[in-house]
Amino acid sequence: MHKIINMAKVFQIFVPDNTLVSRIISCENQVTELYVIDRADKNFVSDYSSDLTKPALYILVNRDKKQLYIGETDDSIKRLRNHEAKDFWTEAIVFHSTGDTLSTTEVKWLEAKTFETLKELGYYDLSENKQKPQYPPLKRNQIYTLEPIFEEAKNYICAAGFDFFLRGNNIKVNHQVSNSEREEQQAVPITSTDIFGKCTQRLMKVIGLHLTKKGRSAFVSQDGEIGYVIKTSKAYKQGKREKYWFAYRKSKDISDCSQQYIVYGCKDERTIILMPVSEIENNLQVLNDTKDASGNSLYWHIVFLKDSDGEVTWLLSKPKVREIDITSKLL
């Protein structure tokens, strides 16, 4: 297991045979992961076949020839076998959720977004895609929740050592900067490499308690009565405001605590939202969610917006999109 720091997140790279060829990349506090599969590594594909039969964005890669093919599938193993007739690719990238939380429609959106972005950047040849992937019909609030997932996919791909999305690539072709690319350039970066730790330290300072870590991202008071789950998000430009996206699901680590909170670190430790779990649970019916194949909710989408005056609102999506002021919940 190797760890690298990228985009202020800790990525874990699992390499089954220590060759750094086929590998699995995950990130703490995320519900997605990336598989990098060498075309010749049949053992890896066989060993992890049960994990590669879910909706996924995939990219076929030839780094030497700077060629890509971008696709989506419900079954990565079957689709890669179907692509064995394509001679150009040497590696495959598969991006999916860890618990069937990405639907077929959502990965279709990721496919179209990936193709559009890489086409605009112009670093790689996409001519293997004979047809341009089309965006599926989605509501605006559904797209809001998918944009951060696309950013996760980009981060994973960069952490895996691929330069598809890196600006300043020396093979870039001349093109006009599009509106979407310009907006991405304006995205607010995270400057710290330990936002999670800084948010934890600030939380303890504000509440005046020493907390004990329990699980990957949960902390409890010494008497076990108060529990906190800490989550962090980078900032996304949304007009003149910053947008933050999180996934919510119940945490077993603090289920025994009489008081339960989710701590949302927005970009850095200076903007922390403290939300009682009870308040989130009472609003689940007005939030977008991601469901499994049986229609059960796997997690809910939490979206906050912050304006230049520091006021923060919570985006509620059902039955219609609206915002409620939660500035009072800032630490």
C-alpha positions in Angstrom: 0.0 0.0 0.0 1.4 3.4 -1.0 0.1 6.8 -0.1 0.5 10.1 -2.0 -0.7 13.6 -1.4 -2.5 15.3 -4.3 -5.0 18.2 -4.4 -4.9 18.3 -0.6 -6.2 14.7 -0.4 -4.6 11.5 0.7 -4.8 8.9 -2.0 -4.1 5.2 -1.1 -2.7 3.1 -3.9 -3.0 -0.6 -3.6 -0.6 -2.5 -5.8 -1.2 -6.3 -5.6 2.2 -7.4 -7.0 4.4 -4.3 -6.3 5.0 -3.7 -10.0 3.0 -0.4 -10.0 1.3 -1.6 -13.2 -2.3 -2.6 -12.4 -3.4 -0.8 -9.2 -6.4 0.4 -7.3 -6.5 4.0 -6.0 -8.9 5.2 -3.3 -9.2 8.3 -1.2 -10.3 8.7 2.4 -13.8 10.1 3.0 -14.8 9.3 -0.6 -17.2 6.7 -2.0 -15.4 6.3 -5.3 -12.3 4.6 -6.5 -10.1 4.2 -9.6 -8.7 1.0 -11.2 -5.7 1.2 -13.5 -5.6 -2.1 -15.5 -2.7 -3.1 -17.7 -4.0 -4.8 -20.8 -1.8 -7.8 -20.4 -2.5 -8.3 -16.7 -5.1 -11.1 -16.9 -4.5 -12.2 -13.3 -5.5 -8.8 -11.9 -8.7 -8.7 -14.0 -9.5 -12.2 -12.8 -8.8 -11.5 -9.2 -11.0 -8.3 -9.1 -13.7 -9.3 -11.5 -16.4 -9.2 -8.8 -15.6 -5.5 -8.2 -15.7 -4.6 -11.9 -19.3 -5.4 -12.7 -21.0 -2.1 -11.8 -21.7 1.2 -13.7 -18.5 2.9 -14.5 -16.7 5.5 -16.5 -13.8 4.0 -18.4 -10.9 5.3 -20.5 -8.7 3.2 -22.8 -5.2 4.7 -23.0 -2.1 4.6 -25.1 0.3 7.1 -23.6 3.0 6.7 -26.2 0.6 7.6 -29.1 -1.4 10.0 -27.0 -4.7 8.2 -27.8 -7.8 7.8 -25.7 -11.2 6.2 -26.0 -13.8 7.3 -23.5 -16.8 5.2 -22.6 -19.3 4.1 -20.0 -20.5 0.7 -19.0 -22.6 -1.4 -16.5 -20.0 -4.1 -16.6 -16.3 -3.1 -17.0 -15.0 -6.7 -17.3 -17.4 -7.5 -20.2 -16.7 -4.2 -21.9 -13.0 -4.5 -21.7 -13.3 -8.0 -23.3 -15.4 -6.5 -26.1 -12.6 -3.9 -26.7 -9.9 -6.5 -27.1 -10.4 -6.0 -30.9 -9.1 -2.5 -30.5 -5.3 -2.6 -30.9 -4.3 0.9 -29.9 -4.8 0.7 -26.1 -2.3 -0.6 -23.5 -4.0 0.5 -20.2 -7.6 0.9 -19.0 -8.9 3.3 -16.4 -12.1 2.4 -14.6 -13.8 4.9 -12.2 -16.8 3.7 -10.2 -18.3 3.9 -6.8 -17.4 1.6 -4.0 -21.0 0.5 -3.3 -23.0 0.8 -6.5 -23.8 4.4 -5.7 -23.3 5.7 -9.3 -26.2 4.9 -11.6 -26.0 4.2 -15.3 -27.4 7.6 -16.1 -24.8 9.3 -13.9 -21.9 7.5 -15.5 -23.3 8.5 -18.9 -23.1 12.1 -17.8 -19.5 11.6 -16.6 -18.6 10.0 -20.0 -20.0 13.1 -21.8 -18.3 15.5 -19.4 -15.0 13.7 -19.7 -15.1 13.7 -23.5 -16.1 17.3 -23.7 -13.4 18.5 -21.3 -10.6 16.5 -22.9 -11.7 17.5 -26.4 -11.5 21.2 -25.3 -8.0 20.7 -23.8 -6.8 19.0 -27.0 -3.9 17.1 -25.4 -4.9 13.6 -26.6 -6.3 12.1 -29.8 -10.0 11.1 -29.3 -10.6 9.9 -32.8 -11.2 6.3 -31.5 -14.6 7.7 -30.3 -16.5 7.5 -33.6 -19.5 9.3 -32.0 -19.5 12.1 -29.5 -21.0 10.9 -26.1 -24.3 12.7 -25.4 -25.4 14.1 -22.1 -28.4 12.3 -20.6 -31.4 14.4 -19.7 -30.8 15.5 -16.1 -32.2 18.2 -13.9 -30.0 21.1 -12.9 -29.8 20.0 -9.3 -28.7 16.5 -10.4 -25.9 18.1 -12.4 -24.8 20.1 -9.3 -24.2 16.8 -7.4 -22.4 15.2 -10.3 -19.9 18.0 -10.9 -17.9 17.3 -7.7 -17.8 13.6 -8.6 -16.3 14.5 -12.0 -13.7 16.5 -10.1 -13.0 13.4 -8.0 -12.4 11.4 -11.2 -10.0 14.0 -12.4 -8.1 14.0 -9.1 -7.8 10.2 -9.2 -6.6 10.2 -12.8 -3.9 12.8 -11.9 -2.9 10.8 -8.8 -2.5 7.7 -10.9 0.1 9.5 -13.0 -1.9 10.3 -16.1 -1.6 13.8 -17.6 -4.9 14.1 -19.5 -6.2 17.0 -17.4 -2.9 18.8 -16.6 -2.6 22.3 -17.9 0.7 23.2 -19.5 0.9 19.8 -21.2 3.6 20.4 -23.9 1.6 18.6 -26.6 -1.5 20.8 -26.3 -2.9 21.9 -29.6 -4.0 25.5 -30.2 -7.6 26.2 -29.3 -9.7 29.0 -27.9 -10.4 28.9 -24.2 -14.0 27.8 -23.7 -16.3 29.2 -21.1 -16.3 25.9 -19.2 -12.5 25.7 -19.2 -12.3 29.3 -18.0 -14.7 28.6 -15.2 -12.6 25.6 -14.2 -9.5 27.8 -14.1 -11.3 30.0 -11.6 -12.1 27.1 -9.3 -11.0 27.9 -5.7 -8.1 25.7 -4.8 -7.4 24.1 -1.5 -4.0 25.2 -0.3 -3.4 23.0 2.7 -2.3 19.4 2.5 -4.0 18.5 5.8 -7.4 20.1 5.8 -9.0 17.2 7.6 -6.5 17.6 10.5 -6.8 21.3 10.7 -10.6 21.1 10.8 -10.3 18.6 13.6 -8.0 20.8 15.6 -10.2 23.8 15.1 -13.3 21.9 16.2 -11.7 20.7 19.4 -10.5 24.3 20.1 -13.9 25.8 19.6 -15.9 23.2 21.6 -13.2 23.0 24.3 -13.1 19.2 24.3 -10.4 16.6 23.6 -11.8 14.1 21.2 -10.8 10.5 20.6 -10.7 9.2 17.1 -13.0 6.3 16.3 -12.9 5.0 12.7 -11.6 6.8 9.7 -13.3 10.2 10.2 -15.3 10.0 13.4 -14.4 11.4 16.8 -16.1 11.0 20.2 -15.9 12.9 23.5 -14.1 11.2 26.4 -17.3 10.3 28.1 -18.7 8.8 24.8 -21.7 11.1 24.8 -20.9 13.4 21.9 -19.9 12.1 18.4 -18.6 14.0 15.4 -18.0 12.9 11.8 -15.7 15.2 9.9 -16.0 15.7 6.2 -14.2 18.1 3.9 -14.8 19.4 0.4 -12.9 21.6 -2.0 -14.7 24.8 -3.3 -16.4 24.9 -6.7 -17.2 28.2 -8.4 -20.9 28.7 -8.7 -21.4 32.1 -10.3 -20.2 34.6 -7.6 -20.5 32.0 -4.9 -18.5 29.0 -3.7 -20.2 25.6 -3.7 -19.4 22.6 -1.5 -20.6 19.0 -2.0 -20.7 16.2 0.5 -22.2 12.7 0.7 -24.3 11.8 3.8 -25.0 8.4 5.2 -25.4 7.3 8.8 -22.2 6.6 10.7 -22.1 3.5 12.9 -19.0 5.0 14.6 -21.1 7.6 16.5 -24.4 5.7 16.6 -24.1 5.1 20.4 -23.6 8.8 21.2 -26.5 10.8 22.6 -25.5 13.9 20.6 -24.4 13.4 17.0 -23.0 15.9 14.6 -21.5 16.1 11.1 -18.7 18.6 10.8 -18.4 20.0 7.3 -15.0 21.6 6.4 -15.6 23.8 3.4 -12.3 24.4 1.6 -10.3 25.0 4.7 -10.6 25.1 8.5 -11.9 28.7 8.4 -15.3 27.7 7.1 -16.7 24.8 9.2 -20.4 24.0 9.4 -21.6 22.1 12.4 -24.8 20.2 11.6 -26.8 18.0 14.1 -27.4 14.6 12.6 -31.1 14.9 13.7 -31.5 18.0 11.5 -30.1 16.2 8.5 -32.2 13.1 9.1 -35.3 15.3 9.3 -34.6 16.8 5.8 -33.6 13.6 3.9 -36.9 13.7 2.0 -36.0 17.0 0.4 -32.5 16.0 -0.6 -31.3 14.3 -3.8 -30.0 10.8 -3.2 -28.2 8.1 -5.0 -29.9 4.7 -5.0 -28.8 1.1 -5.6 -30.2 -1.2 -8.2 -33.1 -2.1 -5.9 -34.1 1.6 -5.4 -32.7 1.9 -1.9 -31.0 5.1 -0.9 -27.2 4.6 -0.5 -26.4 8.2 0.4 -27.8 11.7 0.2 -26.3 14.8 -1.5 -25.4 17.7 0.8 -24.7 21.0 -1.0 -23.8 24.3 0.6 -23.3 27.7 -1.0 -21.3 30.5 0.4 -21.4 34.1 -0.8 -18.7 36.8 -0.6 -20.2 38.2 2.6 -19.6 34.8 4.3 -23.3 33.8 4.4 -24.0 30.1 3.9 -27.1 28.4 2.6 -28.1 24.8 2.4 -29.5 23.6 -1.0 -32.7 21.6 -0.7 -33.8 19.9 -3.9 -37.3 18.6 -3.5 -40.1 19.2 -4.4 -38.4 22.2 -5.9 -34.9 23.7 -5.5 -34.6 26.2 -2.7 -32.0 27.4 -0.2 -32.2 28.0 3.6 -29.8 30.2 5.5 -27.5 28.2 7.9 -24.9 30.9 8.6 -25.7 30.5 12.3 -24.2 27.0 12.1 -20.7 28.2 11.2 -18.2 27.6 13.9 
